[in-house]
Amino acid sequence: MADRPVIIAVDGRSGAGKTTIAVELAALLRRHRAVSLFHLEDIYPGWDGLAGGVERYIDSVLQPLREGLAATWTAWDWEAANDGASRTTAVAPVVLVEGVGSSHGRAADFLDAVIWVDTPSQARKERALARDGETYAPFWDAWAEQEEQLLAGLASAEHADILVDGTHGVANAPESVLDALTQLPAMEHVLGPELARRRGLEFSAVRFDGLPPAEDLFHALYGQAENAVWLDSSIAGDGTAAATKEAAARSRFSIMADNSGGFGQLACHSRGLTTVCSGQVTARIRGPFFRWLDSVWGRKAVRAPQHYPGDFTLGWLGYLGYELKVETGGSTRTEESTIPDAALLFAGRAVVMDHQENCLYALTLSGPHQPGSRLEAEDFRTAVRTAHAATQGELASTAGHPASSIHGTAPRFTAWDGERRYKDMIAASQAEIHDGNSYEICLTTQLEAHTAEPVDPWVAYRALRRRNPAPFAAFLRLSSLSVCSTSPERFLRIDADGLMRAEPIKGTRRRDADPVADAALKADLASSLKDRAENVMIVDLLRNDLSHFALPESLTVPRLCAIESYATVHQMVSTIEAQLAPGSSRAQAVAAAFPAGSMTGAPKISTMAILDTLEAGPRGIYSGAIGYFSLNAATDLSVVIRTLVLQDKHDGGTHLSLGIGGAITADSEDEAEWQEIQAKAYGVLSTLGSDFPL
């Protein structure tokens, strides 16, 4: 008996394009191994035999192949309208089975992967009749009815591992289907040569001297992109941050990217399922998010040229939501979030602004297995060159897009928890601390608003970044979901050499326009025993988080309870560093620290459980992380605070949410905590022209 083959089904209704994909995919797979290909149309017993043919296929083809045996089956003689010759499908490392019902019912138990090709009915009929002519025409309606009966009540596409949108044909799909197959855990052991293609990438960084206005550049390059990310060190050159080398380093680079081009992808994860879309092909990977992340990131896939100083060498950019805590020791809430638990786009080209050297870089990927990638790279560099010149010259202005102000009626926010309820949660938190179940609880709530008219996220973000510049500001446009963040806090950085750094913030004072009063507020924060205690507790927690994957002797705290000043607040910040142990999974190192301890409290796992009982709903993006996972194995992630989340709604309006919170300890005073969350909301609300709901 031979080794059991990997069996892949290509399913879908007649005329969808299954045969084209199966035949061309078989040819691609045969570059590195033997492949057997079986077509169900050879076994269906006549024009009224769809259901019976599927059963014959399961028993005489799938079952023996699954056991590592050659499958001997009876072909249907379509001209004689009767059983024909006996045929054999040989065992091979990969077997492709193609046809209507190839993954139906009991067949699913024998399959390692399912590809579903979905095409509108009229297009399917036209293609099928064009291919088979009048032979098929008299039987189309009867056969289509059998398909509906066979597939009735089954969301076949929902159970497939790979979806192909055949609306505009499938001629260009097979290569993308092969790439999608490499992302499935069940395929890893058999598609090693295809996986190796990821390592044959060429990275380029072309420098352009001079920095144009960042907003104009982003608008010129990505203003029309459905999905785009701007990791925006908007504090660069602002002068509001403390003059420290740490603040300067955090503010050196800004990154702009989208998921266009041949390398572009969009990955979304919700409750154990990661969907990765690349053009007309979508892969569905079941399992934990961080396991998927480990499969696509963490190994050095490119090498940066010496003249490029940045740590981002293209890769994944986006957010990880707080609800991913279910994978790191937290529990699943009964209420589902209305947005994905994580969303990342893969950028095969991007712009990096170097605020220190006053230049920018056009980053591109190309590779021998990506036809046209070199031409795409050159076209992108030309587009950057054109935008760079236009936005630096005399024509550079804001005329091409709306002014940075929020027009119309200011959104009216409501709070998940009013003053009385929030203070009751503080009391409940202190009771948990008194009972020894926690010693610091980072309690949060959210403000929400719904506007009848749409709020333009780009206009909102431009206003926010000018009102409240921050080293980890970010603008994410992900179809109908937008994120406008003015976060000052780094969650975790792992550089290409494995140095890990966390910089938690605990302790906040609102700034005052009067310099004397402002200085007094800063001094009060610096001398506050309560704020210092909160900060030190989180430092201790993060030392533990980093230690799981660190060289023990490398764990240090180079900064403890330093004060940094931003446009609207003073903050108390510490720095924890450690060296990643050789051979460690970088994705698991991120998971070990997630979510940020400054947003949970300590001890982390028991405190997250307490928070689930106190807080009114899922936090969503708030308290998660925003940043990048680079192809040189580096990552840099901020904590999602001071962040406005906007969702387009079906009624034409916009839903807005803003998370706020603070650390509760045994000696917290409820009125002071209530005032603190208002201070944290002030920067965003005042920009929108909104008041804190009382």
Helices and strands as residue ranges (DSSP letters): E 6-11, H 18-29, E 35-39, G 40-42, H 50-57, I 58-62, H 63-66, E 71-77, E 82-89, E 94-98, G 105-110, E 113-118, H 121-132, G 133-135, G 137-139, H 140-151, H 156-159, E 162-165, H 173-181, G 185-187, H 192-196, G 197-199, E 202-209, H 214-222, E 227-232, H 245-250, E 253-258, E 265-270, E 273-278, E 281-286, H 289-296, E 315-320, G 322-327, E 342-347, E 349-354, E 359-366, H 373-392, E 414-415, H 419-434, E 440-451, H 457-467, E 472-478, E 481-487, E 490-494, E 499-503, E 505-510, H 515-527, H 529-547, G 552-554, E 556-565, E 569-579, H 586-593, G 597-599, E 601-602, H 604-614, E 625-630, E 635-639, E 643-648, E 654-664, H 670-688
